[in-house]
Amino acid sequence: MHPILNVAMMAAREAGDIIMKYAQDVDRLEITEKDRNNYVTQVDQLAERAIIKTIKKYYPDHAILGEETGHNQADSPIQWIIDPLDGTTNYLHQFPQYSISIAVTEKGNLQHGVVFDPLRDEMFSASKGQGAKLNNRRIRVTEQKHLTNTLLATGFPYYQFDYIDDYLATLKFFMSETAGIRRAGSAALDLAYVACGRVDGYWEFNLKPWDIAAGILLVQEAGGRCCDFAGGNNQLVSGNILAGNPKLLKHLALGISQHIRPELKR
């Protein structure tokens, strides 16, 4: 195992311990609404600080992009991208689907990724060129070649509704062409589930890098592919993402392109 991946897993477990410590007392948490329906609690902040503390212990010169703390402008080609609690709304409602996401890039290229589900003690991990694992067991995407009989994951708009009509058009199309759609509320886990074959594919609009960076690498190292809505590799910038095995991805991309405005095809 690469030392950086090992540190990422250690940091994710530190954050997981904090998240689970407060999980039964969410009614006592201080909650701040960053935007409409977009919340942050002191658990998010404590978990992110714990992750950063662990990173800085081993790699004090690395740059960090955290959802809560913003961009650490360290002069380093290596950057850590952190979401300390992906699925905060689920967590606040005690809906059991949330995770910690940690990715590491070098010169802008994804090198390592971890998505940790502290409720189920499931650690998804990957290093570039080394495959993807769930709790040290190799994982692979499914081999579904067509939309028929597939199970897809997605995420609903919840605080920015400029593209809701486009989203509903894609939802209607995929509902009619597949075996079902699941919306669980953690993009990082959705991508991890694509990587391990629990769902066949995934699409979502307008995400942030910390939501998807680690999950993208998991899917890629599990034999799948991620792309933006134009079929390119701009998903970390645009926030628009498709994921699945290479053959299924073609059908997902075609379905998306036929049901959204041209300006969203990025």
Backbone bond lengths (Angstrom), bond angles and torsions (degrees), N, CA, C in turn:
res aa  C-N    CA-C-N  psi(-1)  N-CA   C-N-CA  omega(-1)  CA-C   N-CA-C  phi
1 M - - - 1.462 - - 1.528 110.21 -
2 H 1.321 116.14 136.94 1.454 119.88 179.04 1.536 109.70 -67.11
3 P 1.329 118.12 139.91 1.477 120.10 -179.03 1.523 113.54 -56.69
4 I 1.326 118.35 -36.84 1.468 120.03 179.35 1.518 110.63 -65.20
5 L 1.329 117.31 -41.33 1.463 119.88 177.90 1.520 110.58 -63.43
6 N 1.313 116.88 -39.16 1.461 120.73 177.96 1.531 110.99 -60.92
7 V 1.323 117.00 -43.12 1.469 120.72 178.58 1.530 110.24 -66.06
8 A 1.329 117.33 -39.36 1.462 120.47 177.75 1.522 111.30 -60.74
9 M 1.326 116.66 -40.87 1.463 120.34 178.16 1.523 111.14 -67.68
10 M 1.315 117.32 -40.43 1.463 120.84 176.27 1.525 110.77 -60.24
11 A 1.339 116.20 -45.68 1.457 120.87 -178.98 1.529 110.96 -64.17
12 A 1.329 117.14 -39.67 1.458 120.69 179.21 1.526 111.03 -63.52
13 R 1.318 116.79 -39.47 1.465 119.41 178.15 1.527 111.90 -68.34
14 E 1.320 117.36 -36.30 1.467 120.53 175.89 1.530 109.49 -60.13
15 A 1.316 115.87 -46.91 1.458 120.11 178.76 1.526 111.11 -64.39
16 G 1.323 116.41 -40.10 1.457 120.37 178.82 1.515 112.94 -60.50
17 D 1.321 116.84 -38.50 1.468 120.55 177.71 1.526 110.94 -61.69
18 I 1.327 116.37 -41.21 1.471 120.31 179.05 1.524 110.49 -66.27
19 I 1.316 116.42 -45.28 1.462 120.95 -178.69 1.525 111.02 -60.38
20 M 1.319 116.93 -43.76 1.463 119.87 -178.71 1.528 111.86 -72.88
21 K 1.309 117.38 -29.33 1.470 121.19 178.08 1.525 110.89 -59.57
22 Y 1.332 116.50 -38.49 1.460 121.07 -176.77 1.521 113.49 -96.72
23 A 1.324 117.66 -0.73 1.463 120.79 -170.63 1.519 113.68 -62.73
24 Q 1.326 117.93 -29.20 1.457 120.91 -178.50 1.526 112.94 -91.62
25 D 1.318 117.01 -0.38 1.468 121.02 -178.45 1.518 111.42 -126.55
26 V 1.327 117.19 35.82 1.459 119.56 -175.41 1.526 112.09 -65.36
27 D 1.336 117.33 -24.04 1.458 119.35 179.83 1.529 112.08 -69.58
28 R 1.316 117.02 -12.99 1.462 121.20 179.14 1.525 113.26 -99.18
29 L 1.319 116.71 -1.81 1.456 119.87 -175.87 1.527 111.67 -75.79
30 E 1.326 114.74 148.72 1.455 120.73 171.12 1.528 108.19 -81.93
31 I 1.327 115.79 124.45 1.461 120.92 -174.43 1.527 109.37 -119.23
32 T 1.314 115.93 130.80 1.450 122.02 176.52 1.525 108.85 -117.74
33 E 1.323 116.69 135.03 1.464 121.04 177.97 1.522 108.49 -94.53
34 K 1.337 116.82 106.58 1.465 121.61 -179.98 1.523 110.97 -68.30
35 D 1.310 116.01 -44.98 1.454 124.58 173.63 1.515 105.85 -141.17
36 R 1.325 116.09 178.51 1.458 118.79 177.43 1.528 110.30 -56.47
37 N 1.339 116.80 123.97 1.468 123.78 178.54 1.527 113.78 62.22
38 N 1.328 117.97 18.81 1.457 122.27 -179.44 1.527 107.66 -122.51
39 Y 1.330 115.65 101.65 1.455 121.08 -167.40 1.528 112.60 -108.27
40 V 1.341 114.15 155.62 1.456 121.42 170.74 1.518 107.82 -137.42
41 T 1.309 116.83 141.10 1.456 122.07 177.44 1.517 109.06 -121.00
42 Q 1.349 115.41 171.87 1.455 117.34 176.08 1.525 111.70 -67.45
43 V 1.337 117.53 -17.62 1.464 119.96 175.41 1.523 109.89 -67.66
44 D 1.341 117.05 -44.65 1.467 120.22 175.30 1.530 110.04 -54.70
45 Q 1.326 115.52 -45.93 1.462 120.47 -175.88 1.520 111.87 -69.35
46 L 1.340 116.57 -43.11 1.465 119.80 178.57 1.527 111.17 -64.27
47 A 1.335 116.11 -41.19 1.464 119.89 179.98 1.523 110.90 -64.62
48 E 1.333 116.76 -41.44 1.464 118.91 179.91 1.524 110.95 -66.47
49 R 1.324 116.80 -40.64 1.466 119.00 178.02 1.521 111.31 -61.48
50 A 1.327 116.78 -39.20 1.465 120.31 179.10 1.522 110.89 -64.55
51 I 1.336 116.29 -41.15 1.468 120.31 178.07 1.520 110.16 -62.08
52 I 1.318 116.21 -48.20 1.467 120.47 -178.43 1.524 111.15 -63.28
53 K 1.326 117.28 -39.71 1.468 120.79 178.54 1.522 110.86 -59.46
54 T 1.329 116.51 -43.17 1.461 120.48 179.38 1.521 111.16 -66.17
55 I 1.330 116.48 -42.97 1.469 119.79 178.74 1.518 110.48 -60.97
56 K 1.325 116.30 -48.15 1.462 120.88 -175.66 1.532 112.16 -66.97
57 K 1.321 116.95 -25.55 1.472 120.24 176.74 1.522 110.48 -62.29
58 Y 1.321 116.65 -38.44 1.464 121.21 -175.69 1.528 112.82 -102.28
59 Y 1.318 116.59 -30.80 1.466 120.58 -176.00 1.528 109.88 -135.26
60 P 1.322 117.36 70.99 1.474 120.39 -173.84 1.524 114.40 -64.96
61 D 1.325 118.06 -18.97 1.463 120.52 -175.64 1.534 113.49 -97.07
62 H 1.327 117.56 -2.43 1.454 119.79 -178.25 1.535 111.51 -76.14
63 A 1.325 116.58 149.70 1.462 122.28 176.00 1.528 109.70 -81.59
64 I 1.323 115.44 153.92 1.464 121.08 -177.90 1.518 110.02 -136.10
65 L 1.328 116.41 133.00 1.456 122.76 170.41 1.521 106.99 -117.48
66 G 1.338 116.22 107.30 1.455 121.36 -178.96 1.510 111.28 -111.91
67 E 1.330 117.09 146.18 1.463 120.13 -179.90 1.523 111.36 -60.41
68 E 1.332 116.83 -39.92 1.458 119.54 -174.94 1.522 113.47 -93.36
69 T 1.320 118.20 -32.04 1.468 120.59 -174.30 1.517 113.28 -98.17
70 G 1.328 117.36 -10.90 1.451 119.86 178.56 1.513 112.61 83.77
71 H 1.320 116.06 -155.88 1.455 122.47 -170.31 1.519 110.82 -99.11
72 N 1.321 115.95 119.42 1.458 122.33 171.34 1.527 107.40 -84.62
73 Q 1.321 116.90 115.31 1.467 121.35 -172.00 1.534 112.82 -85.30
74 A 1.311 117.05 40.34 1.464 119.71 177.39 1.531 109.94 -63.34
75 D 1.326 115.28 144.43 1.463 120.74 -179.55 1.521 108.64 -84.57
76 S 1.332 114.84 80.23 1.455 120.41 -177.10 1.515 109.81 -143.48
77 P 1.318 118.86 141.37 1.464 120.78 175.56 1.530 112.03 -73.99
78 I 1.338 116.26 -11.03 1.464 121.06 -178.10 1.525 109.34 -103.75
79 Q 1.319 115.70 127.07 1.462 121.15 -179.11 1.530 110.30 -128.37
80 W 1.323 115.69 136.43 1.460 123.29 173.88 1.525 108.23 -97.96
81 I 1.326 117.08 133.03 1.459 123.18 179.76 1.523 107.84 -116.05
82 I 1.338 116.20 118.19 1.465 121.06 -165.80 1.523 112.28 -122.84
83 D 1.313 116.14 130.68 1.461 122.55 163.19 1.523 106.47 -120.39
84 P 1.340 118.01 106.97 1.458 120.22 -172.96 1.523 113.97 -73.31
85 L 1.347 116.75 -21.94 1.462 120.32 178.57 1.526 108.29 -154.23
86 D 1.306 115.72 92.33 1.459 121.14 179.21 1.521 107.91 -88.00
87 G 1.326 115.03 109.59 1.458 120.20 -173.87 1.512 111.42 113.12
88 T 1.322 117.10 39.16 1.471 121.12 -177.57 1.525 111.80 -59.83
89 T 1.322 117.45 -41.46 1.467 119.66 179.44 1.523 110.80 -61.36
90 N 1.338 117.07 -42.62 1.470 119.96 174.42 1.522 110.86 -57.55
91 Y 1.314 115.73 -46.39 1.469 121.31 -178.44 1.520 111.03 -58.84
92 L 1.328 116.96 -44.06 1.465 120.84 -178.06 1.528 111.89 -66.74
93 H 1.333 116.31 -26.70 1.465 120.20 178.02 1.527 112.17 -96.61
94 Q 1.316 116.87 5.54 1.461 122.83 -177.46 1.533 111.40 57.31
95 F 1.329 114.79 33.59 1.463 121.13 172.45 1.524 106.83 -87.35
96 P 1.319 118.49 121.55 1.475 121.24 -164.87 1.529 115.09 -79.19
97 Q 1.336 116.33 62.56 1.466 120.30 176.88 1.522 108.53 -150.97
98 Y 1.317 115.89 94.13 1.462 121.91 177.30 1.522 107.69 -158.25
99 S 1.333 115.72 164.12 1.464 118.32 -171.66 1.515 111.23 -158.35
100 I 1.323 114.53 170.66 1.465 123.21 170.87 1.516 107.19 -110.64
101 S 1.342 116.57 133.97 1.457 121.08 -179.45 1.523 109.59 -123.75
102 I 1.331 116.29 127.00 1.465 121.99 178.99 1.526 108.41 -135.48
103 A 1.325 116.21 123.08 1.462 121.28 176.51 1.523 109.11 -123.94
104 V 1.324 115.49 156.18 1.464 121.66 178.20 1.520 108.09 -131.02
105 T 1.336 115.40 127.05 1.461 120.79 176.69 1.525 109.82 -113.90
106 E 1.317 116.25 152.20 1.459 122.13 172.44 1.521 107.63 -127.26
107 K 1.314 115.60 117.94 1.468 122.40 -175.37 1.521 110.60 54.20
108 G 1.329 115.72 38.71 1.457 121.73 176.81 1.502 115.72 84.65
109 N 1.333 118.32 -3.56 1.465 122.05 -178.42 1.523 110.44 -102.55
110 L 1.328 115.75 131.96 1.458 120.31 179.42 1.519 110.81 -64.47
111 Q 1.339 115.48 129.72 1.462 121.51 -178.74 1.523 113.36 -120.27
112 H 1.321 117.12 -36.25 1.461 121.41 -177.22 1.525 109.27 -143.68
113 G 1.322 116.29 149.02 1.454 119.78 178.89 1.517 111.84 -153.53
114 V 1.329 114.88 142.68 1.461 122.27 178.07 1.525 108.86 -136.90
115 V 1.317 117.38 132.27 1.459 123.08 168.20 1.521 106.26 -125.32
116 F 1.336 116.06 120.91 1.460 121.11 -175.17 1.518 110.12 -118.18
117 D 1.334 115.43 125.50 1.463 123.04 173.99 1.525 107.41 -99.57
118 P 1.336 118.48 102.53 1.463 119.78 -175.20 1.523 113.57 -71.75
119 L 1.319 117.43 -23.57 1.464 119.99 178.33 1.519 111.64 -67.48
120 R 1.309 116.68 -41.58 1.466 121.61 -176.10 1.528 112.04 -101.34
121 D 1.316 116.30 -0.15 1.465 122.16 -176.40 1.529 110.33 53.28
122 E 1.331 115.38 47.36 1.459 121.29 178.83 1.526 109.03 -109.44
123 M 1.315 115.60 118.71 1.456 122.44 -179.73 1.525 109.33 -109.47
124 F 1.329 116.06 107.43 1.462 122.10 174.48 1.524 107.71 -91.91
125 S 1.313 117.59 131.26 1.463 119.89 -175.79 1.517 110.85 -146.12
126 A 1.334 115.31 152.94 1.464 120.62 178.41 1.516 110.18 -159.15
127 S 1.319 115.89 145.20 1.459 123.47 167.02 1.521 107.32 -124.56
128 K 1.323 116.27 144.66 1.458 120.63 -175.13 1.527 111.51 -57.49
129 G 1.318 115.49 126.78 1.446 121.27 179.35 1.513 115.11 82.31
130 Q 1.338 117.27 1.28 1.469 121.02 -175.85 1.523 113.29 -116.01
131 G 1.330 118.51 3.37 1.450 121.01 -179.44 1.516 112.01 83.16
132 A 1.314 115.72 174.07 1.469 122.80 -179.49 1.514 109.80 -117.44
133 K 1.334 115.10 149.58 1.459 120.56 -176.73 1.526 111.34 -136.64
134 L 1.319 114.94 153.51 1.453 123.85 168.08 1.512 107.06 -121.19
135 N 1.349 115.58 111.76 1.463 120.49 -176.81 1.536 111.16 49.78
136 N 1.343 115.07 47.83 1.471 123.41 176.02 1.521 114.73 70.45
137 R 1.344 116.98 11.08 1.466 120.83 174.73 1.526 108.53 -108.54
138 R 1.330 117.46 130.22 1.460 121.25 -178.03 1.531 110.88 -61.17
139 I 1.315 116.43 141.57 1.451 121.27 179.80 1.528 109.52 -126.48
140 R 1.352 114.87 156.75 1.464 121.32 179.60 1.524 109.61 -141.12
141 V 1.322 115.82 151.47 1.456 120.78 172.12 1.523 108.87 -69.89
142 T 1.339 115.70 164.37 1.455 119.37 178.28 1.531 110.49 -74.25
143 E 1.325 116.18 172.46 1.463 121.67 -178.85 1.526 112.26 -108.57
144 Q 1.326 117.66 19.28 1.466 120.55 178.13 1.525 110.42 -59.25
145 K 1.336 115.64 130.77 1.462 119.97 -176.16 1.526 113.17 -103.86
146 H 1.333 116.93 -16.91 1.460 121.47 -176.59 1.522 109.30 -135.32
147 L 1.318 116.64 164.42 1.467 120.73 -179.10 1.522 112.22 -67.54
148 T 1.322 117.45 -30.91 1.461 120.79 -179.87 1.526 110.92 -55.82
149 N 1.313 116.09 130.04 1.466 124.28 178.16 1.530 114.30 72.35
150 T 1.325 117.27 6.56 1.463 118.19 177.67 1.525 110.97 -82.50
151 L 1.334 114.96 154.12 1.459 122.55 171.10 1.519 107.03 -112.81
152 L 1.327 116.49 120.54 1.458 121.77 -176.75 1.526 110.72 -109.76
153 A 1.312 115.16 153.01 1.460 122.25 172.29 1.518 108.83 -112.84
154 T 1.325 116.25 153.68 1.453 121.18 178.49 1.520 109.31 -154.76
155 G 1.311 115.39 179.62 1.456 121.38 174.58 1.506 109.30 -136.43
156 F 1.340 117.37 134.28 1.455 121.56 179.70 1.522 110.69 -83.31
157 P 1.336 118.17 146.88 1.468 119.34 169.54 1.527 109.66 -59.83
158 Y 1.322 116.17 137.15 1.464 118.60 -178.79 1.519 114.02 -133.71
159 Y 1.319 117.98 -11.92 1.463 117.79 176.33 1.527 113.04 -140.91
160 Q 1.310 118.10 -14.23 1.462 121.11 175.38 1.512 107.20 -128.88
161 F 1.338 116.26 119.45 1.457 120.18 -167.95 1.533 113.39 -115.39
162 D 1.343 117.15 19.14 1.459 120.75 -178.04 1.525 112.74 -63.57
163 Y 1.318 117.10 -26.53 1.465 121.34 -174.15 1.525 111.49 -115.51
164 I 1.350 116.93 22.80 1.465 119.09 -173.24 1.529 112.06 -64.57
165 D 1.335 117.34 -35.37 1.473 119.14 179.08 1.525 111.30 -65.43
166 D 1.342 115.77 -39.18 1.469 119.49 177.23 1.526 110.20 -64.13
167 Y 1.330 115.58 -42.55 1.455 118.84 -179.97 1.533 110.94 -63.03
168 L 1.333 116.56 -45.73 1.459 119.69 -178.77 1.532 111.39 -62.88
169 A 1.328 116.72 -33.06 1.473 119.70 177.16 1.525 110.86 -65.67
170 T 1.334 116.41 -42.02 1.471 118.69 178.58 1.522 110.50 -69.39
171 L 1.325 117.05 -37.68 1.464 120.31 178.92 1.527 110.66 -62.38
172 K 1.316 116.06 -45.53 1.468 120.12 178.91 1.527 110.84 -59.16
173 F 1.334 116.00 -44.07 1.463 119.42 -179.48 1.524 111.07 -63.06
174 F 1.328 117.67 -50.67 1.459 119.61 -176.44 1.529 112.34 -69.23
175 M 1.326 117.43 -30.32 1.464 119.29 175.60 1.513 111.16 -62.31
176 S 1.320 116.40 -36.40 1.466 120.45 -177.07 1.526 113.27 -82.39
177 E 1.346 117.31 -15.03 1.460 120.90 -173.91 1.527 114.16 -109.04
178 T 1.347 118.14 -9.28 1.461 121.38 -172.87 1.527 111.24 -123.24
179 A 1.327 115.39 179.13 1.462 120.72 177.43 1.516 112.13 -82.05
180 G 1.341 117.39 -15.68 1.457 118.68 179.23 1.508 112.58 164.47
181 I 1.340 114.11 162.75 1.461 122.84 179.82 1.526 107.89 -125.18
182 R 1.328 116.69 139.15 1.461 121.64 175.96 1.525 109.26 -122.44
183 R 1.345 115.69 135.60 1.464 121.43 176.47 1.529 106.93 -126.93
184 A 1.330 116.68 96.36 1.465 121.30 -172.88 1.521 113.67 -97.16
185 G 1.340 118.87 -24.98 1.453 119.75 171.53 1.509 117.49 106.61
186 S 1.335 118.59 7.15 1.465 121.47 174.21 1.525 107.72 -134.67
187 A 1.324 116.51 106.45 1.465 120.52 -178.44 1.521 111.62 -59.24
188 A 1.334 116.23 -38.88 1.461 119.97 -179.51 1.522 110.83 -60.42
189 L 1.335 116.93 -43.68 1.462 119.95 178.57 1.520 111.54 -71.41
190 D 1.328 117.96 -34.15 1.465 119.66 175.96 1.523 110.38 -56.54
191 L 1.337 116.24 -46.28 1.459 120.13 179.44 1.529 111.28 -67.37
192 A 1.318 117.31 -38.94 1.466 120.58 176.60 1.528 110.48 -61.54
193 Y 1.326 115.98 -36.35 1.467 120.07 179.77 1.527 111.46 -71.53
194 V 1.328 117.41 -32.17 1.466 119.21 171.01 1.525 109.49 -62.86
195 A 1.323 116.00 -44.26 1.465 120.68 -177.50 1.518 112.42 -61.08
196 C 1.323 117.31 -36.72 1.477 119.31 -176.36 1.525 112.57 -98.43
197 G 1.337 117.62 3.25 1.457 120.07 173.32 1.511 116.15 86.98
198 R 1.327 118.20 10.54 1.470 119.66 177.45 1.518 111.83 -74.07
199 V 1.325 115.93 -29.34 1.467 121.84 168.61 1.528 107.23 -130.25
200 D 1.323 115.45 156.86 1.464 119.74 -175.30 1.522 112.19 -85.58
201 G 1.317 117.27 -32.77 1.456 120.36 -176.76 1.508 111.38 -157.35
202 Y 1.324 115.39 175.04 1.463 121.37 -173.38 1.512 109.66 -156.43
203 W 1.347 116.16 143.99 1.460 120.88 171.30 1.528 109.46 -145.44
204 E 1.319 115.32 148.18 1.465 119.79 175.73 1.525 109.54 -162.82
205 F 1.322 114.51 154.44 1.457 122.96 -179.89 1.536 110.83 -101.68
206 N 1.318 116.42 147.56 1.467 123.74 158.65 1.526 114.57 59.30
207 L 1.309 117.06 48.74 1.457 121.05 177.43 1.524 110.99 -95.13
208 K 1.325 116.05 171.03 1.458 123.05 178.94 1.532 109.35 -103.23
209 P 1.338 118.09 158.13 1.467 119.67 -179.16 1.520 113.48 -55.37
210 W 1.343 117.20 -39.03 1.469 118.98 -177.73 1.526 112.59 -70.27
211 D 1.344 117.25 -18.74 1.464 119.76 176.27 1.525 112.12 -71.43
212 I 1.327 117.14 -33.59 1.465 120.34 -163.99 1.528 115.49 -126.04
213 A 1.342 118.52 -12.15 1.472 119.10 -171.93 1.529 111.89 -59.02
214 A 1.320 117.21 -51.33 1.468 119.88 -178.77 1.520 110.97 -64.47
215 G 1.337 116.81 -41.41 1.459 120.62 -178.83 1.515 113.01 -64.07
216 I 1.328 116.59 -35.14 1.469 119.81 177.40 1.523 110.21 -58.92
217 L 1.323 116.54 -47.34 1.466 119.47 -179.33 1.520 111.07 -65.31
218 L 1.322 118.18 -38.02 1.463 120.82 176.96 1.528 110.54 -57.46
219 V 1.326 116.11 -48.07 1.469 120.04 -179.11 1.528 110.60 -62.74
220 Q 1.313 116.76 -46.02 1.462 120.33 -179.07 1.525 111.48 -60.97
221 E 1.321 117.12 -43.95 1.463 120.36 -177.61 1.525 112.52 -76.03
222 A 1.333 116.62 -13.37 1.464 120.63 175.33 1.526 111.51 -93.85
223 G 1.330 117.31 10.77 1.451 121.31 175.86 1.514 114.52 95.70
224 G 1.336 117.33 5.75 1.455 121.02 -179.82 1.509 112.54 -102.34
225 R 1.314 114.09 -168.37 1.467 120.15 -179.56 1.509 109.09 -145.54
226 C 1.336 115.99 146.56 1.455 122.55 172.83 1.520 108.27 -120.66
227 C 1.326 116.44 148.39 1.459 120.04 177.86 1.523 109.36 -153.97
228 D 1.339 115.66 170.56 1.454 120.28 172.64 1.524 109.08 -85.38
229 F 1.318 117.52 -175.43 1.461 119.99 -174.26 1.525 113.23 -73.68
230 A 1.327 117.30 -9.61 1.457 120.94 175.13 1.522 111.83 -97.62
231 G 1.338 116.80 2.23 1.455 120.78 -177.58 1.509 113.58 85.51
232 G 1.337 117.40 5.49 1.456 121.90 179.04 1.508 112.90 -94.54
233 N 1.327 115.71 -164.82 1.468 120.65 -175.48 1.523 112.54 -115.40
234 N 1.329 115.74 36.01 1.461 120.95 -176.97 1.523 112.68 -98.04
235 Q 1.331 117.64 16.45 1.461 120.29 -171.44 1.531 114.17 -64.67
236 L 1.328 117.81 -31.52 1.464 119.08 178.97 1.524 111.61 -70.20
237 V 1.328 117.15 -23.59 1.471 121.47 178.19 1.521 110.95 -90.83
238 S 1.320 117.16 -48.66 1.466 120.58 -176.84 1.528 112.17 -76.01
239 G 1.322 117.03 -30.12 1.452 120.92 -175.54 1.508 114.04 81.27
240 N 1.334 117.35 -0.42 1.463 122.31 177.76 1.523 109.10 -96.74
241 I 1.326 117.38 124.69 1.466 118.96 -169.49 1.521 112.78 -139.31
242 L 1.323 114.26 142.67 1.459 124.53 169.56 1.522 107.54 -123.47
243 A 1.335 116.44 145.95 1.464 120.13 178.78 1.517 109.93 -146.43
244 G 1.326 115.28 143.33 1.450 121.30 176.99 1.514 109.19 167.65
245 N 1.321 116.66 -175.60 1.459 117.49 174.32 1.529 108.70 -71.23
246 P 1.337 119.07 159.20 1.472 120.93 -172.64 1.524 114.70 -55.78
247 K 1.326 118.58 -38.66 1.460 120.39 -178.46 1.519 111.63 -71.98
248 L 1.325 117.65 -42.42 1.457 120.72 179.03 1.520 110.68 -67.84
249 L 1.321 116.84 -34.07 1.459 120.83 -177.24 1.526 111.66 -59.21
250 K 1.324 116.92 -33.60 1.467 120.43 178.37 1.525 110.67 -61.14
251 H 1.320 117.27 -40.65 1.462 121.19 179.63 1.527 111.16 -72.00
252 L 1.324 116.62 -37.39 1.461 119.65 176.29 1.526 110.54 -62.76
253 A 1.324 116.20 -45.21 1.460 120.50 -178.59 1.524 111.41 -64.02
254 L 1.337 116.91 -40.24 1.458 120.33 179.06 1.529 110.44 -64.94
255 G 1.331 116.38 -43.12 1.457 119.96 178.79 1.515 112.56 -62.33
256 I 1.317 115.93 -41.67 1.463 120.52 178.07 1.523 110.75 -64.13
257 S 1.333 117.10 -48.85 1.469 121.23 -173.39 1.526 111.98 -62.55
258 Q 1.318 117.05 -27.15 1.458 120.80 -178.40 1.526 113.19 -82.27
259 H 1.331 117.30 -8.27 1.461 119.20 -171.14 1.525 114.59 -129.85
260 I 1.316 117.79 12.15 1.466 120.20 177.66 1.521 109.95 -128.68
261 R 1.323 115.13 160.80 1.462 120.75 177.30 1.534 110.20 -66.46
262 P 1.331 117.90 149.73 1.462 121.18 -178.21 1.517 113.70 -55.97
263 E 1.338 118.56 -36.07 1.464 120.96 -176.87 1.529 112.78 -68.08
264 L 1.327 117.55 -15.51 1.466 120.30 177.62 1.517 112.28 -91.37
265 K 1.311 117.86 -2.32 1.460 120.66 -178.22 1.522 109.80 -83.29
266 R 1.316 113.37 73.15 1.475 120.26 -179.16 1.510 108.39 -153.04
